[in-house]
């Protein structure tokens, strides 16, 4: 490796598409997503169960899930498309 390099590989393939918002996707990447509830409203146990089951249902269908955390007001996820 050259001195001063980051060790990161250059982007080879990149895709931008639009639905309601612009979406950027780079193949073979791992994405980190986090969000919190509006005004930090606490999710009910039933709401958390629905989110939890939805995330697991789509694993290995729409994405490869590495890890996620679902708390009362915050969601964190690592996945690759």
Buried (B, 14 or more C-beta within 10 A) or exposed (E): EEEEEEEEEEEEEEEEEEEEEEEEEBEEEEBEEEEEBEEEEEBEEEBBEEEEEEBEEEBEEEBEBEEBEBEBEEBBBBBEE
